[in-house]
Amino acid sequence: MQITPIHTSIEKFLELKKGIVILESPSGFPLNETNLYMLSPNGEFLWKAEKPTPNILFTKLRLNEDSTISTFTNSGQFCEIGMETGKIISSSNFS
């Protein structure tokens, strides 16, 4: 599947059975949107990740063994995101 980023470039992606989780580069990405989202195999949005606060962007992405996604933000937060919905399961601050 050809992936076209929304605003910047694709920094990392995870290919899964349900679709592809995409992390776009936070550099230059609009703060009012989320740079982490999931597309179906035919390119439709399945979800856009919930952000812990409106003025952050995601910077790291990792798939966990329990089928959740671990992320870090540019404000020093760690978030666990649900694979089915893109909603935050848990979050904590490191700064």
VEXDREN-389946 format. One record per residue: residue in three letters; z negated, x, y negated of N, C-alpha, C in turn. Coordinates in pm, whole numbers, plus 32768, in hexadecimal, padded with zeros to 4 digits. Layout:
N
ALAZXYZXYZXY
...
This chain:
95
MET800080548077800080008000800080577F84
GLN805580387F26805B807E7EA77FED80497E4C
ILE7F9A80A27E1A7F2B807A7DC37F4B80A37D33
THR7F4780447CDA7F5C805F7C4C7ED880497C04
PRO7EA180B17BC47E2280A07B7E7E3080407B08
ILE7DC180027AE17DC17FA37A727DCC7FEA79EB
HIS7D76804F79D47D70809079517D7F81287954
THR7D44816A79B57D4581FD79B37D88822F7A33
SER7D4B828C7A767D8182BF7AF47D1D82A37B64
ILE7D4D82A37BDE7CF5828C7C507CAD830D7C71
GLU7C2983077C6B7BD7837C7C877BB683857D1C
LYS7B9C83107D5A7B7D830D7DE97B9A82827E1D
PHE7BBD82787E9D7BCE81F47EDA7BA081FA7F6B
LEU7B7681857F9C7B49817780267BA0810D8069
GLU7BE9813380D17C3B80D2811A7BE780938188
LEU7BDB800F81837B8B7FC381E27BE27F578222
LYS7BB07F1582897BFB7EAB82CA7C1C7E3A8269
LYS7BBA7E1682177BCB7DA581BB7C237DC68143
GLY7C277E45811C7C747E6C80A77C547EFA807B
ILE7C6D7F167FFC7C577F9C7FC67BF87F957F50
VAL7B8C7FE27F567B2E7FED7EE77B5F80607E8F
ILE7B6D80457E0F7BA680A77DB37B4380C87D44
LEU7B33814A7D2B7AE5817C7CBA7B4881BE7C5B
GLU7B5981837BE57BAE81C17B807B5C82237B2E
SER7B9F82857AF77B5C82E77AA27B1882A37A2D
PRO7A9A82C67A137A54828A79A17A8682BD791A
SER7AC9832E791A7AFA8369789E7B6A83137863
GLY7B4B82D177F37BAC827C77B07BAF81EC77E1
PHE7B5B81CB78447B58814378797B0980EB7817
PRO7B35807077FA7AEC8018779D7A607FF577D1
LEU79FC8002777B79727FE877A279577F5477C1
ASN79A97EFA778F79917E6C77A779C57E3E7830
GLU79FF7E99787D7A2F7E7A790379EB7ED67968
THR7A037EBC79E979CB7F127A517A3B7F657A90
ASN7A1F7FE37AA77A83803D7AE07A7680497B78
LEU7A2E7FEE7BB57A1F7FEA7C487A447F5E7C77
TYR7AA57F577CD17AD57ED47CFF7B117EDF7D8A
MET7B277E6A7DC87B627E667E4E7BDF7E107E4A
LEU7C4B7E457E877CC97DFE7E927CE37DD97F23
SER7D207D667F397D497D3E7FC07DC47D917FE8
PRO7DEB7D8F80687E617DDA80927EE27DB48046
ASN7EE77D3A80107F5F7D137FC47F4D7D287F2D
GLY7EE27D6D7F047ED17D947E797E857D347E20
GLU7E4C7CC87E577DFE7C697E077D6F7C9A7DF9
PHE7D317C7B7D867CA57C9F7D727C4D7C4B7DCC
LEU7BF77C8E7E1A7B917C497E697B0F7C417E1A
TRP7AF07CAC7DD17A7E7CAD7D767A897D217D16
LYS7A3F7D127CA77A297D7F7C4879927D957C4A
ALA79677E107C5878D97E2E7C6A78857E057BF2
GLU78137DCB7C1377AF7DAA7BAE77787E2C7B74
LYS77647E2F7AF0772C7EA57AAF76997E8D7A90
PRO76437EF57A9F75B57EE47A8375987EC979EF
THR75E97F01799775E27EE6790876727EE578D4
PRO768B7E9B786977157E8B783A775A7F0B780C
ASN77107F6D77DA774E7FE2779D7756805D77F9
ILE775D8048787B776980BA78D877EB80B17926
LEU780C811E7967787C812379C4784E81707A40
PHE788F81587AAF786C819B7B2C78B082247B32
THR786982867B6C789D830F7B7378AB83467C00
LYS786483117C5E786883407CEA787082C77D46
LEU78A382DF7DC078B582737E2178A782AB7EAD
ARG785A82637F007849828C7F8C783382117FE2
LEU787282108056785F81A480B877EA81C98111
ASN778C816C8120771781838174772C814A8200
GLU76DC8178825F76E6814A82E976C980B582F7
ASP767A807C829D76597FED82A476BF7F95825B
SER77337FCC823D77A17F8581FA77807F5D816A
THR772C7FA9812977177F998099775A80108055
ILE776380097FD2779E80757F85773380AE7F29
SER772481317F2A76C981747ECE771A81A67E57
THR76E481917DE0772781BD7D6776C481FF7D09
PHE76F9824F7CAF76AD82857C3F76F4825B7BC1
THR76AA82537B5376E7822E7AD476DC82A07A70
ASN772682937A03772282FA799B76A082F6794A
SER76468299796A75C482957927755282C17983
GLY757482FB79F7750E832E7A5174D182C77AAE
GLN7516825A7AC774E481F47B23752882027BAB
PHE74DB81E27C11750F81D97C99751481447CBB
CYS758381167CF4758E80897D1B75C480807DA8
GLU7592801D7DEE75C97FF97E7076127F757E5C
ILE76927F737E8376E97F007E6C770C7EC17EF3
GLY77097E3C7EF9772F7DF47F7277C67DF47F86
MET77F27E137FFE78807E1E801C78CA7D998012
GLU78887D2C803278CB7CA9803378DD7C6E7FA7
THR78817C8B7F4B78807C467ECA788F7CA07E50
GLY78707D217E5F78727D7A7DEB77F47D6D7D96
LYS77917D237DC677147D0E7D7C76B17D7F7D98
ILE765C7D9A7D3875F57E017D4975897DCE7DA7
ILE756B7E1E7E0F75007E017E6C747F7E3F7E3A
SER74897EBB7E0A74157F017DD274467F697D6F
SER73ED7F907D14740F7FFA7CB5739080407C89
SER739E80BD7C60732E81097C2C736181717BCA
ASN7309819D7B72732D82027B0D72FF828C7B38
PHE734E82F17B19732A837B7B36730A83C87AB9
SER732683907A46731183DB79C9728983BF798E
